[in-house]
Amino acid sequence: MEGKMQNAQFRVKSRAVDILVIGSGPAGLTAGLYASRSGSKTLVLEGRAVSRLSIGYKLENYPGFISIDSRELLQKFRRHAERFGAEIMKGDALSFNLSSDPKLVTTRDTLIEARAVIIASGKPISSGRLIPGEEKFLGIGVSYCSTCDGPLFRGSKVAAVGNSDEAAEDVRLLNQTGCHVHWIQGDLNEWKVAESLMDEIKKKGVSIYPKAMAKEIAGEQRVEKVIIEKEGKKDELGVSGVFIFREIPTAPLFAKAGIELDHKQCIKVDRFQRTNLKGIFAAGDVTCGGMQIVSAAGEGCVAAMQAIMYLR
């Protein structure tokens, strides 16, 4: 049974849709509503980065509601989109090929083919939160997807950075792929992996560095080493790749895919929410526009209508 479960982890599903919406906040769900209502096969990708509305606070400036709980409003957005046929699927967009036709977007376990893409993933993560060297070596040694890129490093030493259950599963998967894994766990104060899974990983010969922090990714033309720090002492690990498992810094991924960003790492769009790439649109906080719920919803509407026109 265990062998069957392990093999299943390597299977990457394939999905084909008309319009892919990345993000499930006000902009993404409004885009999903308009796109699906037009009859387009629409998939809304709900990542780990949650909408600010899900935190729960009183809203008094959304038109039509004198006062409403933000979570209630978000649920209304969601139900409305689903009512017209939008499918909402959990997953982070980890890699992009936006110059192809159809466009290709990969999550941890699914390859999505879409004729048009609307990016509504929320406010970009500041580059200050990245590991030094992470952005420089993205795509040439740094990856956020073990299923996508793990086989490229078969037989090589790699570092895995992260302290979540998903990170533990990906460490196991990298090991099964044939990588020699150094697991840099980081701050473990708020996380504890299941004992059975940790025992299995240890038996596989994975080198584990509890409470060690990845301080820098370095190399000449590609990744050659990762510098770690534990209890004030630094050490170097020679590796060919670094897999990072945490909230995905979207701006570097977008730039790598050819999407034009501004100096704030926000996606540049025109008044019709079009990016510099054909068939790629963006809406909401990822464009750093009005930064309000109502403006995000409006941009999601415009992006969807433009995507529909693009398909026609």
C-alpha positions as a Markdown table, in Angstrom:
| # | Residue | x | y | z |
|---|---|---|---|---|
| 1 | Met | 0.0 | 0.0 | 0.0 |
| 2 | Glu | 2.8 | 2.4 | 0.9 |
| 3 | Gly | 4.5 | 1.8 | -2.5 |
| 4 | Lys | 1.2 | 2.7 | -4.3 |
| 5 | Met | 0.9 | 5.9 | -2.3 |
| 6 | Gln | 4.5 | 6.9 | -3.1 |
| 7 | Asn | 4.0 | 6.3 | -6.8 |
| 8 | Ala | 0.8 | 8.3 | -6.8 |
| 9 | Gln | 2.8 | 11.3 | -5.6 |
| 10 | Phe | 4.7 | 11.4 | -8.9 |
| 11 | Arg | 1.5 | 11.7 | -11.0 |
| 12 | Val | 0.8 | 15.1 | -12.3 |
| 13 | Lys | -2.8 | 15.7 | -13.4 |
| 14 | Ser | -3.6 | 17.7 | -16.5 |
| 15 | Arg | -6.4 | 20.2 | -16.8 |
| 16 | Ala | -7.6 | 22.2 | -19.8 |
| 17 | Val | -9.7 | 25.3 | -19.3 |
| 18 | Asp | -10.7 | 28.5 | -21.2 |
| 19 | Ile | -9.8 | 30.9 | -18.5 |
| 20 | Leu | -7.5 | 30.4 | -15.5 |
| 21 | Val | -7.9 | 32.8 | -12.6 |
| 22 | Ile | -5.0 | 32.8 | -10.2 |
| 23 | Gly | -6.2 | 34.0 | -6.8 |
| 24 | Ser | -9.5 | 33.8 | -4.9 |
| 25 | Gly | -9.9 | 37.2 | -3.3 |
| 26 | Pro | -12.4 | 39.9 | -4.5 |
| 27 | Ala | -10.6 | 40.4 | -7.8 |
| 28 | Gly | -10.2 | 36.7 | -8.6 |
| 29 | Leu | -13.7 | 35.7 | -7.6 |
| 30 | Thr | -15.3 | 38.5 | -9.5 |
| 31 | Ala | -13.2 | 37.6 | -12.5 |
| 32 | Gly | -14.3 | 34.0 | -12.1 |
| 33 | Leu | -18.0 | 35.0 | -11.8 |
| 34 | Tyr | -17.9 | 37.1 | -15.1 |
| 35 | Ala | -15.8 | 34.5 | -17.0 |
| 36 | Ser | -18.0 | 31.5 | -16.0 |
| 37 | Arg | -21.2 | 33.4 | -16.6 |
| 38 | Ser | -20.1 | 34.0 | -20.2 |
| 39 | Gly | -20.0 | 30.3 | -20.7 |
| 40 | Ser | -16.2 | 30.0 | -20.6 |
| 41 | Lys | -14.8 | 27.0 | -18.8 |
| 42 | Thr | -13.3 | 28.8 | -15.8 |
| 43 | Leu | -10.9 | 27.6 | -13.1 |
| 44 | Val | -10.0 | 29.7 | -10.0 |
| 45 | Leu | -6.8 | 28.7 | -8.4 |
| 46 | Glu | -6.9 | 29.2 | -4.6 |
| 47 | Gly | -3.3 | 29.5 | -3.2 |
| 48 | Arg | -2.0 | 29.5 | 0.3 |
| 49 | Ala | -1.9 | 33.3 | 0.4 |
| 50 | Val | -5.3 | 34.0 | 1.8 |
| 51 | Ser | -7.4 | 37.1 | 1.1 |
| 52 | Arg | -7.3 | 39.9 | 3.7 |
| 53 | Leu | -11.1 | 39.5 | 3.9 |
| 54 | Ser | -10.7 | 36.0 | 5.5 |
| 55 | Ile | -9.1 | 37.6 | 8.6 |
| 56 | Gly | -12.5 | 38.8 | 9.8 |
| 57 | Tyr | -13.3 | 42.5 | 10.4 |
| 58 | Lys | -16.2 | 44.9 | 10.0 |
| 59 | Leu | -16.6 | 46.5 | 6.6 |
| 60 | Glu | -18.5 | 49.7 | 6.3 |
| 61 | Asn | -17.4 | 51.0 | 2.9 |
| 62 | Tyr | -18.4 | 48.3 | 0.4 |
| 63 | Pro | -21.4 | 49.5 | -1.7 |
| 64 | Gly | -24.7 | 48.0 | -0.8 |
| 65 | Phe | -23.8 | 47.0 | 2.7 |
| 66 | Ile | -24.0 | 49.5 | 5.6 |
| 67 | Ser | -21.9 | 47.0 | 7.6 |
| 68 | Ile | -20.8 | 43.5 | 6.8 |
| 69 | Asp | -18.3 | 41.0 | 8.2 |
| 70 | Ser | -15.4 | 40.6 | 5.7 |
| 71 | Arg | -15.6 | 36.8 | 5.8 |
| 72 | Glu | -19.3 | 36.9 | 5.0 |
| 73 | Leu | -18.6 | 39.1 | 2.0 |
| 74 | Leu | -15.9 | 36.8 | 0.8 |
| 75 | Gln | -18.2 | 33.9 | 1.0 |
| 76 | Lys | -20.8 | 35.8 | -1.0 |
| 77 | Phe | -18.2 | 36.4 | -3.7 |
| 78 | Arg | -17.3 | 32.7 | -3.6 |
| 79 | Arg | -20.9 | 31.4 | -3.8 |
| 80 | His | -21.8 | 33.8 | -6.6 |
| 81 | Ala | -18.8 | 32.7 | -8.7 |
| 82 | Glu | -19.6 | 29.0 | -8.1 |
| 83 | Arg | -23.3 | 29.5 | -8.9 |
| 84 | Phe | -22.3 | 30.4 | -12.5 |
| 85 | Gly | -20.0 | 27.4 | -12.9 |
| 86 | Ala | -16.6 | 28.6 | -11.8 |
| 87 | Glu | -14.6 | 25.8 | -10.3 |
| 88 | Ile | -12.3 | 26.7 | -7.3 |
| 89 | Met | -9.3 | 24.5 | -6.8 |
| 90 | Lys | -6.6 | 24.7 | -4.1 |
| 91 | Gly | -3.0 | 25.0 | -5.3 |
| 92 | Asp | -0.2 | 27.5 | -5.7 |
| 93 | Ala | 1.0 | 28.5 | -9.2 |
| 94 | Leu | 4.7 | 27.4 | -9.1 |
| 95 | Ser | 5.8 | 27.7 | -12.7 |
| 96 | Phe | 4.6 | 29.5 | -15.9 |
| 97 | Asn | 4.9 | 29.2 | -19.6 |
| 98 | Leu | 2.8 | 32.2 | -20.8 |
| 99 | Ser | 4.2 | 32.6 | -24.3 |
| 100 | Ser | 2.8 | 29.2 | -25.4 |
| 101 | Asp | -0.7 | 28.6 | -26.8 |
| 102 | Pro | -2.4 | 27.4 | -24.7 |
| 103 | Lys | -0.7 | 29.0 | -21.6 |
| 104 | Leu | 0.8 | 26.5 | -19.2 |
| 105 | Val | 0.7 | 26.9 | -15.4 |
| 106 | Thr | 1.9 | 24.2 | -13.0 |
| 107 | Thr | 0.9 | 23.6 | -9.4 |
| 108 | Arg | 2.4 | 21.0 | -7.1 |
| 109 | Asp | 0.3 | 18.2 | -8.8 |
| 110 | Thr | -1.5 | 19.7 | -11.8 |
| 111 | Leu | -0.5 | 21.0 | -15.2 |
| 112 | Ile | -3.1 | 23.5 | -16.3 |
| 113 | Glu | -3.6 | 24.5 | -19.9 |
| 114 | Ala | -5.5 | 27.8 | -20.3 |
| 115 | Arg | -6.3 | 29.9 | -23.3 |
| 116 | Ala | -6.2 | 33.1 | -21.2 |
| 117 | Val | -4.9 | 33.8 | -17.7 |
| 118 | Ile | -6.1 | 36.4 | -15.2 |
| 119 | Ile | -3.6 | 37.0 | -12.3 |
| 120 | Ala | -5.3 | 38.2 | -9.1 |
| 121 | Ser | -2.9 | 36.8 | -6.5 |
| 122 | Gly | -2.9 | 39.7 | -4.2 |
| 123 | Lys | -0.2 | 42.1 | -3.0 |
| 124 | Pro | 3.2 | 40.9 | -4.1 |
| 125 | Ile | 5.5 | 39.6 | -1.4 |
| 126 | Ser | 8.4 | 42.0 | -0.7 |
| 127 | Ser | 11.7 | 40.8 | -2.1 |
| 128 | Gly | 13.1 | 41.7 | 1.4 |
| 129 | Arg | 11.6 | 38.4 | 2.6 |
| 130 | Leu | 13.6 | 36.3 | 0.1 |
| 131 | Ile | 16.8 | 34.5 | 0.9 |
| 132 | Pro | 19.7 | 36.4 | -0.6 |
| 133 | Gly | 20.4 | 34.8 | -4.0 |
| 134 | Glu | 16.9 | 33.2 | -4.2 |
| 135 | Glu | 15.7 | 35.6 | -6.9 |
| 136 | Lys | 19.0 | 35.6 | -8.8 |
| 137 | Phe | 19.1 | 31.8 | -9.2 |
| 138 | Leu | 15.3 | 31.2 | -9.8 |
| 139 | Gly | 15.1 | 28.7 | -12.6 |
| 140 | Ile | 18.8 | 28.0 | -12.6 |
| 141 | Gly | 19.0 | 26.0 | -9.3 |
| 142 | Val | 16.2 | 27.5 | -7.2 |
| 143 | Ser | 12.8 | 25.9 | -7.4 |
| 144 | Tyr | 9.5 | 25.9 | -5.5 |
| 145 | Cys | 8.2 | 22.7 | -7.0 |
| 146 | Ser | 9.7 | 19.3 | -6.2 |
| 147 | Thr | 7.4 | 17.5 | -8.7 |
| 148 | Cys | 8.3 | 19.9 | -11.5 |
| 149 | Asp | 12.0 | 20.1 | -11.0 |
| 150 | Gly | 13.1 | 17.3 | -8.7 |
| 151 | Pro | 13.8 | 14.8 | -11.6 |
| 152 | Leu | 16.3 | 17.4 | -13.0 |
| 153 | Phe | 18.5 | 16.9 | -9.9 |
| 154 | Arg | 18.4 | 13.1 | -9.7 |
| 155 | Gly | 21.7 | 11.9 | -8.3 |
| 156 | Ser | 22.7 | 15.4 | -7.1 |
| 157 | Lys | 22.9 | 17.1 | -3.7 |
| 158 | Val | 20.0 | 19.5 | -3.1 |
| 159 | Ala | 18.9 | 21.6 | -0.1 |
| 160 | Ala | 15.2 | 21.7 | 0.9 |
| 161 | Val | 14.2 | 24.8 | 3.0 |
| 162 | Gly | 10.9 | 24.8 | 5.0 |
| 163 | Asn | 9.2 | 23.7 | 8.1 |
| 164 | Ser | 5.7 | 22.7 | 7.1 |
| 165 | Asp | 3.9 | 19.3 | 6.6 |
| 166 | Glu | 4.1 | 20.1 | 2.9 |
| 167 | Ala | 7.9 | 20.6 | 3.1 |
| 168 | Ala | 8.2 | 17.2 | 4.9 |
| 169 | Glu | 6.3 | 15.5 | 2.1 |
| 170 | Asp | 8.4 | 17.3 | -0.6 |
| 171 | Val | 11.6 | 16.3 | 1.2 |
| 172 | Arg | 10.4 | 12.7 | 1.0 |
| 173 | Leu | 9.5 | 13.0 | -2.6 |
| 174 | Leu | 12.9 | 14.5 | -3.5 |
| 175 | Asn | 14.6 | 11.6 | -1.8 |
| 176 | Gln | 12.4 | 9.1 | -3.7 |
| 177 | Thr | 13.3 | 11.0 | -6.9 |
| 178 | Gly | 17.0 | 10.1 | -6.3 |
| 179 | Cys | 18.2 | 13.4 | -4.9 |
| 180 | His | 20.6 | 13.6 | -1.9 |
| 181 | Val | 18.7 | 15.9 | 0.3 |
| 182 | His | 19.9 | 18.4 | 3.0 |
| 183 | Trp | 16.8 | 19.5 | 4.9 |
| 184 | Ile | 17.2 | 23.0 | 6.4 |
| 185 | Gln | 14.2 | 23.2 | 8.7 |
| 186 | Gly | 14.4 | 26.8 | 10.0 |
| 187 | Asp | 12.4 | 28.0 | 13.0 |
| 188 | Leu | 10.5 | 25.0 | 14.5 |
| 189 | Asn | 8.7 | 26.9 | 17.3 |
| 190 | Glu | 5.3 | 26.7 | 15.7 |
| 191 | Trp | 5.6 | 23.4 | 13.8 |
| 192 | Lys | 6.2 | 19.8 | 14.5 |
| 193 | Val | 6.2 | 17.1 | 11.9 |
| 194 | Ala | 4.4 | 13.9 | 12.5 |
| 195 | Glu | 6.8 | 11.5 | 14.3 |
| 196 | Ser | 6.2 | 8.6 | 11.9 |
| 197 | Leu | 7.0 | 10.8 | 8.9 |
| 198 | Met | 10.1 | 12.1 | 10.5 |
| 199 | Asp | 11.3 | 8.6 | 11.3 |
| 200 | Glu | 10.8 | 7.5 | 7.7 |
| 201 | Ile | 12.7 | 10.5 | 6.4 |
| 202 | Lys | 15.6 | 9.9 | 8.8 |
| 203 | Lys | 15.8 | 6.2 | 7.7 |
| 204 | Lys | 16.1 | 7.3 | 4.1 |
| 205 | Gly | 19.4 | 9.0 | 4.9 |
| 206 | Val | 18.2 | 12.6 | 4.6 |
| 207 | Ser | 20.6 | 15.0 | 6.3 |
| 208 | Ile | 18.4 | 17.1 | 8.7 |
| 209 | Tyr | 19.4 | 20.5 | 10.1 |
| 210 | Pro | 16.9 | 21.4 | 12.8 |
| 211 | Lys | 16.6 | 25.1 | 13.7 |
| 212 | Ala | 19.2 | 26.0 | 11.0 |
| 213 | Met | 18.4 | 29.0 | 8.8 |
| 214 | Ala | 19.3 | 29.4 | 5.1 |
| 215 | Lys | 21.2 | 32.7 | 5.0 |
| 216 | Glu | 22.4 | 32.8 | 1.4 |
| 217 | Ile | 22.3 | 30.9 | -1.9 |
| 218 | Ala | 25.5 | 31.4 | -3.8 |
| 219 | Gly | 27.3 | 30.4 | -7.0 |
| 220 | Glu | 28.7 | 31.7 | -10.3 |
| 221 | Gln | 26.4 | 30.9 | -13.2 |
| 222 | Arg | 24.1 | 28.6 | -11.2 |
| 223 | Val | 23.6 | 27.4 | -7.6 |
| 224 | Glu | 26.7 | 25.9 | -6.1 |
| 225 | Lys | 26.1 | 26.2 | -2.4 |
| 226 | Val | 23.8 | 27.3 | 0.4 |
| 227 | Ile | 25.1 | 29.1 | 3.5 |
| 228 | Ile | 23.3 | 28.1 | 6.7 |
| 229 | Glu | 23.4 | 29.4 | 10.3 |
| 230 | Lys | 22.7 | 27.6 | 13.5 |
| 231 | Glu | 23.2 | 28.9 | 17.0 |
| 232 | Gly | 25.3 | 31.8 | 15.6 |
| 233 | Lys | 27.6 | 29.6 | 13.6 |
| 234 | Lys | 27.7 | 29.5 | 9.8 |
| 235 | Asp | 28.4 | 26.6 | 7.5 |
| 236 | Glu | 28.4 | 25.9 | 3.8 |
| 237 | Leu | 26.6 | 23.1 | 2.0 |
| 238 | Gly | 27.6 | 22.2 | -1.5 |
| 239 | Val | 24.4 | 21.7 | -3.5 |
| 240 | Ser | 23.2 | 21.9 | -7.1 |
| 241 | Gly | 19.7 | 23.0 | -6.3 |
| 242 | Val | 17.7 | 24.6 | -3.6 |
| 243 | Phe | 14.0 | 23.8 | -3.1 |
| 244 | Ile | 12.1 | 26.4 | -1.0 |
| 245 | Phe | 8.8 | 25.4 | 0.5 |
| 246 | Arg | 6.8 | 28.4 | 2.0 |
| 247 | Glu | 4.5 | 31.1 | 0.7 |
| 248 | Ile | 5.6 | 31.7 | -2.9 |
| 249 | Pro | 7.1 | 35.1 | -3.8 |
| 250 | Thr | 5.1 | 35.7 | -6.9 |
| 251 | Ala | 6.9 | 38.7 | -8.3 |
| 252 | Pro | 10.1 | 36.8 | -9.3 |
| 253 | Leu | 8.0 | 34.1 | -10.9 |
| 254 | Phe | 6.0 | 36.6 | -12.9 |
| 255 | Ala | 9.2 | 38.4 | -14.0 |
| 256 | Lys | 10.8 | 35.1 | -15.0 |
| 257 | Ala | 7.7 | 34.4 | -17.1 |
| 258 | Gly | 8.1 | 37.6 | -19.0 |
| 259 | Ile | 5.5 | 39.8 | -17.3 |
| 260 | Glu | 6.5 | 43.4 | -16.9 |
| 261 | Leu | 6.6 | 44.7 | -13.3 |
| 262 | Asp | 7.0 | 48.2 | -11.9 |
| 263 | His | 9.5 | 49.4 | -9.3 |
| 264 | Lys | 7.2 | 48.2 | -6.5 |
| 265 | Gln | 7.2 | 44.6 | -8.0 |
| 266 | Cys | 3.6 | 45.2 | -9.0 |
| 267 | Ile | 2.3 | 43.9 | -12.4 |
| 268 | Lys | 2.0 | 46.7 | -15.0 |
| 269 | Val | -1.4 | 46.8 | -16.7 |
| 270 | Asp | -3.2 | 49.2 | -19.0 |
| 271 | Arg | -6.7 | 50.6 | -18.3 |
| 272 | Phe | -8.2 | 47.3 | -19.6 |
| 273 | Gln | -6.1 | 45.2 | -17.2 |
| 274 | Arg | -3.9 | 43.9 | -20.0 |
| 275 | Thr | -0.3 | 43.0 | -19.3 |
| 276 | Asn | 2.5 | 43.1 | -21.8 |
| 277 | Leu | 1.8 | 39.5 | -22.8 |
| 278 | Lys | -1.1 | 38.6 | -25.0 |
| 279 | Gly | -3.9 | 36.7 | -23.3 |
| 280 | Ile | -2.5 | 37.6 | -19.8 |
| 281 | Phe | -4.5 | 40.0 | -17.6 |
| 282 | Ala | -4.1 | 41.1 | -14.0 |
| 283 | Ala | -6.4 | 42.6 | -11.4 |
| 284 | Gly | -6.6 | 43.6 | -7.8 |
| 285 | Asp | -3.8 | 44.3 | -5.3 |
| 286 | Val | -1.2 | 42.5 | -7.5 |
| 287 | Thr | -1.4 | 45.6 | -9.7 |
| 288 | Cys | -1.1 | 48.0 | -6.7 |
| 289 | Gly | -4.0 | 50.0 | -8.0 |
| 290 | Gly | -6.8 | 51.2 | -5.6 |
| 291 | Met | -6.0 | 48.6 | -3.0 |
| 292 | Gln | -9.7 | 48.6 | -2.0 |
| 293 | Ile | -12.2 | 45.7 | -2.2 |
| 294 | Val | -14.5 | 47.6 | -4.5 |
| 295 | Ser | -11.7 | 48.6 | -6.9 |
| 296 | Ala | -10.3 | 45.0 | -6.9 |
| 297 | Ala | -13.7 | 43.7 | -7.8 |
| 298 | Gly | -14.0 | 46.2 | -10.6 |
| 299 | Glu | -10.7 | 45.3 | -12.0 |
| 300 | Gly | -11.6 | 41.6 | -11.8 |
| 301 | Cys | -14.7 | 42.4 | -13.8 |
| 302 | Val | -12.8 | 44.3 | -16.5 |
| 303 | Ala | -10.1 | 41.6 | -16.7 |
| 304 | Ala | -12.7 | 38.9 | -17.2 |
| 305 | Met | -14.5 | 40.9 | -19.9 |
| 306 | Gln | -11.3 | 41.5 | -21.7 |
| 307 | Ala | -10.3 | 37.9 | -21.5 |
| 308 | Ile | -13.6 | 36.8 | -22.9 |
| 309 | Met | -13.1 | 39.3 | -25.8 |
| 310 | Tyr | -9.6 | 37.9 | -26.3 |
| 311 | Leu | -10.9 | 34.4 | -26.7 |
| 312 | Arg | -13.5 | 35.4 | -29.2 |
